[in-house]
Amino acid sequence: MDVETMKVGILGSGDVGRALGKGFVSRQHEVKIASRTPNSEKLMTWVNQVGRNASTGTFADSAAFGDIIVLATNGSAIEAAIDLAKPQNFNGKLVIDVTNQLDFSRGPLRECCIHRQTLWDNASSASFHPQESSSVSIRSRTRRWSIQSSRMSK
């Protein structure tokens, strides 16, 4: 079975972003992972290990590159990442949100919220109005996974 090659822009170069990028590349897709420091030694090592379909860039480069955009930043950094990626680069694209808003600053979680608002829940934000974009939010709530999808249109 032939699979169409996709271009995936990953916003966030931490453990989750790099792991997802490696997974996409292993399935013959092209990946551009975003960082504020795209030429860092850590990311150049990742590119060399993952292979020729892996590259790095700025947030705007990665968002413009991807047919699919993966949001893989720390949850508290997502709005800044979207601003750096330029919101117009999200128009008409599938957006996969794997950010996690869980706060471990006070130790392990004892309870967890039922629902966390996503950017898609707050799409009335003045700076973020994707046109004809679809999103899938995937996040871990301690050891449970939740998948939520929505479709945005202007």
Rosetta constraint file for C-alpha pairs under 8 A:
AtomPair CA 5 CA 28 HARMONIC 6.45 0.50
AtomPair CA 5 CA 29 HARMONIC 5.04 0.50
AtomPair CA 5 CA 30 HARMONIC 7.25 0.50
AtomPair CA 6 CA 29 HARMONIC 5.13 0.50
AtomPair CA 6 CA 30 HARMONIC 6.25 0.50
AtomPair CA 6 CA 66 HARMONIC 7.86 0.50
AtomPair CA 6 CA 67 HARMONIC 6.57 0.50
AtomPair CA 6 CA 68 HARMONIC 7.57 0.50
AtomPair CA 7 CA 29 HARMONIC 6.13 0.50
AtomPair CA 7 CA 30 HARMONIC 4.81 0.50
AtomPair CA 7 CA 31 HARMONIC 5.94 0.50
AtomPair CA 7 CA 32 HARMONIC 7.89 0.50
AtomPair CA 7 CA 65 HARMONIC 6.70 0.50
AtomPair CA 7 CA 66 HARMONIC 4.76 0.50
AtomPair CA 7 CA 67 HARMONIC 5.26 0.50
AtomPair CA 7 CA 68 HARMONIC 6.55 0.50
AtomPair CA 8 CA 24 HARMONIC 7.80 0.50
AtomPair CA 8 CA 29 HARMONIC 7.27 0.50
AtomPair CA 8 CA 30 HARMONIC 6.10 0.50
AtomPair CA 8 CA 31 HARMONIC 4.80 0.50
AtomPair CA 8 CA 32 HARMONIC 6.42 0.50
AtomPair CA 8 CA 62 HARMONIC 7.89 0.50
AtomPair CA 8 CA 65 HARMONIC 7.15 0.50
AtomPair CA 8 CA 66 HARMONIC 4.30 0.50
AtomPair CA 8 CA 67 HARMONIC 5.94 0.50
AtomPair CA 8 CA 68 HARMONIC 4.93 0.50
AtomPair CA 8 CA 69 HARMONIC 5.87 0.50
AtomPair CA 8 CA 70 HARMONIC 7.30 0.50
AtomPair CA 9 CA 31 HARMONIC 5.88 0.50
AtomPair CA 9 CA 32 HARMONIC 5.02 0.50
AtomPair CA 9 CA 33 HARMONIC 5.92 0.50
AtomPair CA 9 CA 34 HARMONIC 7.35 0.50
AtomPair CA 9 CA 62 HARMONIC 4.55 0.50
AtomPair CA 9 CA 63 HARMONIC 5.32 0.50
AtomPair CA 9 CA 64 HARMONIC 7.62 0.50
AtomPair CA 9 CA 65 HARMONIC 6.01 0.50
AtomPair CA 9 CA 66 HARMONIC 4.22 0.50
AtomPair CA 9 CA 67 HARMONIC 7.41 0.50
AtomPair CA 9 CA 68 HARMONIC 6.24 0.50
AtomPair CA 9 CA 69 HARMONIC 4.79 0.50
AtomPair CA 9 CA 70 HARMONIC 6.22 0.50
AtomPair CA 10 CA 17 HARMONIC 6.34 0.50
AtomPair CA 10 CA 21 HARMONIC 7.17 0.50
AtomPair CA 10 CA 31 HARMONIC 7.20 0.50
AtomPair CA 10 CA 32 HARMONIC 6.26 0.50
AtomPair CA 10 CA 33 HARMONIC 4.65 0.50
AtomPair CA 10 CA 34 HARMONIC 5.92 0.50
AtomPair CA 10 CA 62 HARMONIC 6.45 0.50
AtomPair CA 10 CA 63 HARMONIC 7.43 0.50
AtomPair CA 10 CA 66 HARMONIC 7.91 0.50
AtomPair CA 10 CA 69 HARMONIC 5.79 0.50
AtomPair CA 10 CA 70 HARMONIC 4.66 0.50
AtomPair CA 10 CA 71 HARMONIC 6.26 0.50
AtomPair CA 10 CA 72 HARMONIC 6.68 0.50
AtomPair CA 11 CA 17 HARMONIC 7.25 0.50
AtomPair CA 11 CA 33 HARMONIC 6.16 0.50
AtomPair CA 11 CA 34 HARMONIC 4.86 0.50
AtomPair CA 11 CA 35 HARMONIC 7.14 0.50
AtomPair CA 11 CA 59 HARMONIC 6.14 0.50
AtomPair CA 11 CA 62 HARMONIC 6.97 0.50
AtomPair CA 11 CA 63 HARMONIC 7.38 0.50
AtomPair CA 11 CA 69 HARMONIC 7.30 0.50
AtomPair CA 11 CA 70 HARMONIC 6.03 0.50
AtomPair CA 11 CA 71 HARMONIC 5.12 0.50
AtomPair CA 11 CA 72 HARMONIC 5.57 0.50
AtomPair CA 11 CA 73 HARMONIC 6.37 0.50
AtomPair CA 11 CA 81 HARMONIC 6.98 0.50
AtomPair CA 12 CA 17 HARMONIC 5.44 0.50
AtomPair CA 12 CA 33 HARMONIC 6.74 0.50
AtomPair CA 12 CA 34 HARMONIC 5.52 0.50
AtomPair CA 12 CA 35 HARMONIC 5.99 0.50
AtomPair CA 12 CA 71 HARMONIC 6.83 0.50
AtomPair CA 12 CA 72 HARMONIC 4.87 0.50
AtomPair CA 12 CA 73 HARMONIC 4.50 0.50
AtomPair CA 12 CA 74 HARMONIC 7.85 0.50
AtomPair CA 13 CA 17 HARMONIC 4.97 0.50
AtomPair CA 13 CA 18 HARMONIC 5.72 0.50
AtomPair CA 13 CA 33 HARMONIC 6.25 0.50
AtomPair CA 13 CA 34 HARMONIC 6.15 0.50
AtomPair CA 13 CA 35 HARMONIC 5.80 0.50
AtomPair CA 13 CA 43 HARMONIC 7.71 0.50
AtomPair CA 13 CA 72 HARMONIC 7.53 0.50
AtomPair CA 13 CA 73 HARMONIC 7.42 0.50
AtomPair CA 14 CA 18 HARMONIC 6.11 0.50
AtomPair CA 14 CA 72 HARMONIC 7.74 0.50
AtomPair CA 14 CA 73 HARMONIC 7.25 0.50
AtomPair CA 15 CA 19 HARMONIC 6.02 0.50
AtomPair CA 16 CA 20 HARMONIC 6.11 0.50
AtomPair CA 16 CA 72 HARMONIC 6.40 0.50
AtomPair CA 17 CA 21 HARMONIC 6.01 0.50
AtomPair CA 17 CA 33 HARMONIC 7.35 0.50
AtomPair CA 17 CA 72 HARMONIC 5.31 0.50
AtomPair CA 17 CA 73 HARMONIC 7.53 0.50
AtomPair CA 18 CA 22 HARMONIC 6.10 0.50
AtomPair CA 18 CA 33 HARMONIC 7.60 0.50
AtomPair CA 18 CA 46 HARMONIC 7.56 0.50
AtomPair CA 19 CA 23 HARMONIC 6.28 0.50
AtomPair CA 20 CA 24 HARMONIC 6.25 0.50
AtomPair CA 21 CA 25 HARMONIC 6.17 0.50
AtomPair CA 21 CA 31 HARMONIC 6.12 0.50
AtomPair CA 21 CA 33 HARMONIC 7.21 0.50
AtomPair CA 21 CA 54 HARMONIC 7.62 0.50
AtomPair CA 22 CA 26 HARMONIC 6.04 0.50
AtomPair CA 22 CA 50 HARMONIC 5.97 0.50
AtomPair CA 23 CA 27 HARMONIC 6.59 0.50
AtomPair CA 24 CA 28 HARMONIC 6.74 0.50
AtomPair CA 24 CA 29 HARMONIC 5.41 0.50
AtomPair CA 24 CA 30 HARMONIC 7.28 0.50
AtomPair CA 24 CA 31 HARMONIC 7.06 0.50
AtomPair CA 25 CA 29 HARMONIC 4.87 0.50
AtomPair CA 25 CA 30 HARMONIC 5.97 0.50
AtomPair CA 25 CA 31 HARMONIC 6.52 0.50
AtomPair CA 25 CA 50 HARMONIC 7.14 0.50
AtomPair CA 25 CA 51 HARMONIC 7.68 0.50
AtomPair CA 25 CA 53 HARMONIC 6.06 0.50
AtomPair CA 25 CA 54 HARMONIC 6.70 0.50
AtomPair CA 26 CA 50 HARMONIC 7.96 0.50
AtomPair CA 28 CA 53 HARMONIC 7.39 0.50
AtomPair CA 29 CA 53 HARMONIC 6.80 0.50
AtomPair CA 30 CA 53 HARMONIC 4.70 0.50
AtomPair CA 30 CA 54 HARMONIC 6.11 0.50
AtomPair CA 31 CA 53 HARMONIC 6.18 0.50
AtomPair CA 31 CA 54 HARMONIC 4.94 0.50
AtomPair CA 31 CA 55 HARMONIC 6.17 0.50
AtomPair CA 31 CA 66 HARMONIC 7.70 0.50
AtomPair CA 32 CA 54 HARMONIC 6.03 0.50
AtomPair CA 32 CA 55 HARMONIC 4.68 0.50
AtomPair CA 32 CA 56 HARMONIC 4.93 0.50
AtomPair CA 32 CA 57 HARMONIC 6.38 0.50
AtomPair CA 32 CA 61 HARMONIC 7.99 0.50
AtomPair CA 32 CA 62 HARMONIC 5.34 0.50
AtomPair CA 32 CA 65 HARMONIC 7.13 0.50
AtomPair CA 32 CA 66 HARMONIC 7.53 0.50
AtomPair CA 33 CA 38 HARMONIC 7.96 0.50
AtomPair CA 33 CA 54 HARMONIC 7.77 0.50
AtomPair CA 33 CA 55 HARMONIC 6.38 0.50
AtomPair CA 33 CA 56 HARMONIC 4.74 0.50
AtomPair CA 33 CA 57 HARMONIC 6.21 0.50
AtomPair CA 33 CA 62 HARMONIC 6.13 0.50
AtomPair CA 34 CA 38 HARMONIC 6.50 0.50
AtomPair CA 34 CA 56 HARMONIC 5.87 0.50
AtomPair CA 34 CA 57 HARMONIC 5.09 0.50
AtomPair CA 34 CA 58 HARMONIC 5.05 0.50
AtomPair CA 34 CA 59 HARMONIC 4.79 0.50
AtomPair CA 34 CA 61 HARMONIC 7.53 0.50
AtomPair CA 34 CA 62 HARMONIC 5.59 0.50
AtomPair CA 35 CA 56 HARMONIC 7.44 0.50
AtomPair CA 35 CA 57 HARMONIC 6.55 0.50
AtomPair CA 35 CA 58 HARMONIC 5.61 0.50
AtomPair CA 35 CA 59 HARMONIC 6.25 0.50
AtomPair CA 36 CA 58 HARMONIC 6.19 0.50
AtomPair CA 36 CA 59 HARMONIC 7.30 0.50
AtomPair CA 37 CA 58 HARMONIC 7.63 0.50
AtomPair CA 38 CA 43 HARMONIC 6.64 0.50
AtomPair CA 38 CA 56 HARMONIC 5.39 0.50
AtomPair CA 38 CA 57 HARMONIC 5.16 0.50
AtomPair CA 38 CA 58 HARMONIC 6.25 0.50
AtomPair CA 39 CA 43 HARMONIC 6.50 0.50
AtomPair CA 39 CA 44 HARMONIC 6.29 0.50
AtomPair CA 39 CA 56 HARMONIC 7.31 0.50
AtomPair CA 39 CA 57 HARMONIC 7.92 0.50
AtomPair CA 40 CA 44 HARMONIC 6.19 0.50
AtomPair CA 41 CA 45 HARMONIC 6.05 0.50
AtomPair CA 42 CA 46 HARMONIC 6.35 0.50
AtomPair CA 43 CA 47 HARMONIC 6.15 0.50
AtomPair CA 43 CA 56 HARMONIC 7.26 0.50
AtomPair CA 44 CA 48 HARMONIC 6.23 0.50
AtomPair CA 45 CA 49 HARMONIC 6.17 0.50
AtomPair CA 46 CA 50 HARMONIC 5.97 0.50
AtomPair CA 47 CA 51 HARMONIC 5.96 0.50
AtomPair CA 47 CA 52 HARMONIC 7.48 0.50
AtomPair CA 47 CA 54 HARMONIC 5.47 0.50
AtomPair CA 47 CA 55 HARMONIC 6.00 0.50
AtomPair CA 47 CA 56 HARMONIC 7.67 0.50
AtomPair CA 48 CA 52 HARMONIC 7.72 0.50
AtomPair CA 50 CA 54 HARMONIC 6.38 0.50
AtomPair CA 56 CA 62 HARMONIC 7.53 0.50
AtomPair CA 57 CA 61 HARMONIC 5.48 0.50
AtomPair CA 57 CA 62 HARMONIC 5.84 0.50
AtomPair CA 58 CA 62 HARMONIC 6.17 0.50
AtomPair CA 58 CA 85 HARMONIC 7.70 0.50
AtomPair CA 59 CA 63 HARMONIC 6.12 0.50
AtomPair CA 59 CA 81 HARMONIC 6.75 0.50
AtomPair CA 59 CA 82 HARMONIC 7.83 0.50
AtomPair CA 59 CA 84 HARMONIC 5.60 0.50
AtomPair CA 59 CA 85 HARMONIC 4.40 0.50
AtomPair CA 60 CA 64 HARMONIC 6.05 0.50
AtomPair CA 60 CA 84 HARMONIC 6.01 0.50
AtomPair CA 60 CA 85 HARMONIC 3.81 0.50
AtomPair CA 60 CA 86 HARMONIC 5.89 0.50
AtomPair CA 60 CA 89 HARMONIC 7.48 0.50
AtomPair CA 61 CA 65 HARMONIC 6.03 0.50
AtomPair CA 61 CA 85 HARMONIC 7.35 0.50
AtomPair CA 62 CA 66 HARMONIC 6.22 0.50
AtomPair CA 62 CA 85 HARMONIC 7.45 0.50
AtomPair CA 63 CA 69 HARMONIC 6.19 0.50
AtomPair CA 63 CA 85 HARMONIC 5.71 0.50
AtomPair CA 63 CA 86 HARMONIC 7.76 0.50
AtomPair CA 63 CA 89 HARMONIC 5.65 0.50
AtomPair CA 63 CA 90 HARMONIC 6.89 0.50
AtomPair CA 64 CA 85 HARMONIC 7.89 0.50
AtomPair CA 64 CA 89 HARMONIC 5.23 0.50
AtomPair CA 64 CA 90 HARMONIC 7.82 0.50
AtomPair CA 67 CA 93 HARMONIC 5.90 0.50
AtomPair CA 67 CA 94 HARMONIC 7.14 0.50
AtomPair CA 68 CA 93 HARMONIC 5.74 0.50
AtomPair CA 68 CA 94 HARMONIC 4.97 0.50
AtomPair CA 68 CA 95 HARMONIC 5.95 0.50
AtomPair CA 68 CA 96 HARMONIC 7.54 0.50
AtomPair CA 69 CA 90 HARMONIC 7.50 0.50
AtomPair CA 69 CA 93 HARMONIC 7.07 0.50
AtomPair CA 69 CA 94 HARMONIC 6.34 0.50
AtomPair CA 69 CA 95 HARMONIC 4.80 0.50
AtomPair CA 69 CA 96 HARMONIC 6.20 0.50
AtomPair CA 70 CA 95 HARMONIC 5.78 0.50
AtomPair CA 70 CA 96 HARMONIC 4.66 0.50
AtomPair CA 70 CA 97 HARMONIC 5.93 0.50
AtomPair CA 70 CA 98 HARMONIC 7.22 0.50
AtomPair CA 71 CA 78 HARMONIC 7.49 0.50
AtomPair CA 71 CA 95 HARMONIC 7.22 0.50
AtomPair CA 71 CA 96 HARMONIC 6.07 0.50
AtomPair CA 71 CA 97 HARMONIC 4.72 0.50
AtomPair CA 71 CA 98 HARMONIC 5.87 0.50
AtomPair CA 71 CA 99 HARMONIC 6.26 0.50
AtomPair CA 72 CA 97 HARMONIC 6.75 0.50
AtomPair CA 72 CA 98 HARMONIC 5.42 0.50
AtomPair CA 72 CA 99 HARMONIC 5.27 0.50
AtomPair CA 73 CA 77 HARMONIC 6.22 0.50
AtomPair CA 73 CA 78 HARMONIC 5.96 0.50
AtomPair CA 73 CA 81 HARMONIC 7.55 0.50
AtomPair CA 73 CA 99 HARMONIC 5.84 0.50
AtomPair CA 74 CA 78 HARMONIC 6.65 0.50
AtomPair CA 74 CA 99 HARMONIC 6.06 0.50
AtomPair CA 74 CA 100 HARMONIC 6.66 0.50
AtomPair CA 74 CA 101 HARMONIC 7.57 0.50
AtomPair CA 75 CA 99 HARMONIC 5.07 0.50
AtomPair CA 75 CA 100 HARMONIC 5.05 0.50
AtomPair CA 75 CA 101 HARMONIC 4.72 0.50
AtomPair CA 75 CA 102 HARMONIC 7.82 0.50
AtomPair CA 76 CA 101 HARMONIC 6.83 0.50
AtomPair CA 77 CA 81 HARMONIC 6.21 0.50
AtomPair CA 78 CA 82 HARMONIC 6.21 0.50
AtomPair CA 78 CA 99 HARMONIC 7.65 0.50
AtomPair CA 79 CA 83 HARMONIC 6.27 0.50
AtomPair CA 80 CA 84 HARMONIC 6.18 0.50
AtomPair CA 81 CA 85 HARMONIC 6.03 0.50
AtomPair CA 82 CA 86 HARMONIC 6.10 0.50
AtomPair CA 82 CA 87 HARMONIC 6.12 0.50
AtomPair CA 83 CA 87 HARMONIC 6.38 0.50
AtomPair CA 83 CA 127 HARMONIC 7.75 0.50
AtomPair CA 85 CA 89 HARMONIC 6.92 0.50
AtomPair CA 86 CA 90 HARMONIC 7.82 0.50
AtomPair CA 87 CA 91 HARMONIC 7.59 0.50
AtomPair CA 87 CA 127 HARMONIC 7.27 0.50
AtomPair CA 87 CA 128 HARMONIC 5.74 0.50
AtomPair CA 87 CA 129 HARMONIC 7.11 0.50
AtomPair CA 87 CA 130 HARMONIC 6.77 0.50
AtomPair CA 88 CA 129 HARMONIC 7.93 0.50
AtomPair CA 88 CA 130 HARMONIC 6.72 0.50
AtomPair CA 90 CA 94 HARMONIC 7.98 0.50
AtomPair CA 90 CA 95 HARMONIC 7.54 0.50
AtomPair CA 90 CA 130 HARMONIC 5.81 0.50
AtomPair CA 90 CA 131 HARMONIC 7.66 0.50
AtomPair CA 90 CA 133 HARMONIC 6.88 0.50
AtomPair CA 91 CA 130 HARMONIC 4.92 0.50
AtomPair CA 91 CA 131 HARMONIC 4.72 0.50
AtomPair CA 91 CA 132 HARMONIC 6.20 0.50
AtomPair CA 91 CA 133 HARMONIC 5.67 0.50
AtomPair CA 92 CA 130 HARMONIC 7.44 0.50
AtomPair CA 92 CA 131 HARMONIC 5.92 0.50
AtomPair CA 92 CA 132 HARMONIC 4.80 0.50
AtomPair CA 92 CA 133 HARMONIC 4.55 0.50
AtomPair CA 92 CA 134 HARMONIC 7.54 0.50
AtomPair CA 93 CA 132 HARMONIC 7.49 0.50
AtomPair CA 93 CA 133 HARMONIC 5.07 0.50
AtomPair CA 93 CA 134 HARMONIC 6.50 0.50
AtomPair CA 94 CA 133 HARMONIC 5.89 0.50
AtomPair CA 94 CA 134 HARMONIC 4.83 0.50
AtomPair CA 94 CA 135 HARMONIC 5.67 0.50
AtomPair CA 94 CA 136 HARMONIC 7.81 0.50
AtomPair CA 95 CA 133 HARMONIC 7.21 0.50
AtomPair CA 95 CA 134 HARMONIC 6.07 0.50
AtomPair CA 95 CA 135 HARMONIC 4.53 0.50
AtomPair CA 95 CA 136 HARMONIC 6.31 0.50
AtomPair CA 96 CA 135 HARMONIC 5.63 0.50
AtomPair CA 96 CA 136 HARMONIC 4.80 0.50
AtomPair CA 96 CA 137 HARMONIC 5.90 0.50
AtomPair CA 96 CA 138 HARMONIC 7.38 0.50
AtomPair CA 97 CA 135 HARMONIC 7.13 0.50
AtomPair CA 97 CA 136 HARMONIC 5.97 0.50
AtomPair CA 97 CA 137 HARMONIC 4.44 0.50
AtomPair CA 97 CA 138 HARMONIC 5.92 0.50
AtomPair CA 97 CA 139 HARMONIC 7.78 0.50
AtomPair CA 98 CA 137 HARMONIC 6.04 0.50
AtomPair CA 98 CA 138 HARMONIC 4.94 0.50
AtomPair CA 98 CA 139 HARMONIC 5.45 0.50
AtomPair CA 99 CA 138 HARMONIC 7.62 0.50
AtomPair CA 99 CA 139 HARMONIC 6.49 0.50
AtomPair CA 100 CA 139 HARMONIC 5.78 0.50
AtomPair CA 100 CA 140 HARMONIC 6.88 0.50
AtomPair CA 101 CA 116 HARMONIC 7.51 0.50
AtomPair CA 102 CA 141 HARMONIC 7.64 0.50
AtomPair CA 103 CA 109 HARMONIC 7.93 0.50
AtomPair CA 104 CA 108 HARMONIC 5.81 0.50
AtomPair CA 104 CA 109 HARMONIC 6.66 0.50
AtomPair CA 109 CA 142 HARMONIC 7.56 0.50
AtomPair CA 112 CA 141 HARMONIC 6.69 0.50
AtomPair CA 112 CA 142 HARMONIC 7.60 0.50
AtomPair CA 117 CA 121 HARMONIC 5.68 0.50
AtomPair CA 117 CA 122 HARMONIC 7.18 0.50
AtomPair CA 118 CA 122 HARMONIC 6.49 0.50
AtomPair CA 118 CA 137 HARMONIC 7.89 0.50
AtomPair CA 119 CA 123 HARMONIC 5.77 0.50
AtomPair CA 120 CA 135 HARMONIC 7.63 0.50
AtomPair CA 120 CA 150 HARMONIC 7.50 0.50
AtomPair CA 120 CA 152 HARMONIC 7.67 0.50
AtomPair CA 123 CA 128 HARMONIC 6.24 0.50
AtomPair CA 123 CA 129 HARMONIC 6.18 0.50
AtomPair CA 124 CA 128 HARMONIC 7.30 0.50
AtomPair CA 124 CA 129 HARMONIC 7.08 0.50
AtomPair CA 125 CA 129 HARMONIC 7.30 0.50
AtomPair CA 129 CA 154 HARMONIC 7.50 0.50
AtomPair CA 130 CA 152 HARMONIC 6.86 0.50
AtomPair CA 130 CA 153 HARMONIC 7.15 0.50
AtomPair CA 130 CA 154 HARMONIC 7.37 0.50
AtomPair CA 131 CA 152 HARMONIC 6.59 0.50
AtomPair CA 131 CA 153 HARMONIC 5.06 0.50
AtomPair CA 131 CA 154 HARMONIC 5.29 0.50
AtomPair CA 132 CA 151 HARMONIC 7.22 0.50
AtomPair CA 132 CA 152 HARMONIC 5.48 0.50
AtomPair CA 132 CA 153 HARMONIC 4.27 0.50
AtomPair CA 132 CA 154 HARMONIC 6.70 0.50
AtomPair CA 133 CA 151 HARMONIC 6.16 0.50
AtomPair CA 133 CA 152 HARMONIC 5.25 0.50
AtomPair CA 133 CA 153 HARMONIC 6.53 0.50
AtomPair CA 134 CA 149 HARMONIC 7.58 0.50
AtomPair CA 134 CA 150 HARMONIC 6.01 0.50
AtomPair CA 134 CA 151 HARMONIC 4.40 0.50
AtomPair CA 134 CA 152 HARMONIC 5.93 0.50
AtomPair CA 135 CA 149 HARMONIC 5.56 0.50
AtomPair CA 135 CA 150 HARMONIC 5.46 0.50
AtomPair CA 135 CA 151 HARMONIC 6.27 0.50
AtomPair CA 135 CA 152 HARMONIC 7.88 0.50
AtomPair CA 136 CA 147 HARMONIC 6.89 0.50
AtomPair CA 136 CA 148 HARMONIC 5.71 0.50
AtomPair CA 136 CA 149 HARMONIC 4.31 0.50
AtomPair CA 136 CA 150 HARMONIC 6.66 0.50
AtomPair CA 137 CA 146 HARMONIC 7.78 0.50
AtomPair CA 137 CA 147 HARMONIC 5.61 0.50
AtomPair CA 137 CA 148 HARMONIC 5.05 0.50
AtomPair CA 137 CA 149 HARMONIC 6.10 0.50
AtomPair CA 138 CA 145 HARMONIC 7.04 0.50
AtomPair CA 138 CA 146 HARMONIC 5.75 0.50
AtomPair CA 138 CA 147 HARMONIC 4.72 0.50
AtomPair CA 138 CA 148 HARMONIC 6.65 0.50
AtomPair CA 139 CA 145 HARMONIC 5.83 0.50
AtomPair CA 139 CA 146 HARMONIC 5.67 0.50
AtomPair CA 139 CA 147 HARMONIC 6.95 0.50
AtomPair CA 140 CA 144 HARMONIC 5.72 0.50
AtomPair CA 140 CA 145 HARMONIC 4.66 0.50
AtomPair CA 140 CA 146 HARMONIC 6.53 0.50
AtomPair CA 141 CA 145 HARMONIC 6.05 0.50
AtomPair CA 141 CA 146 HARMONIC 7.40 0.50
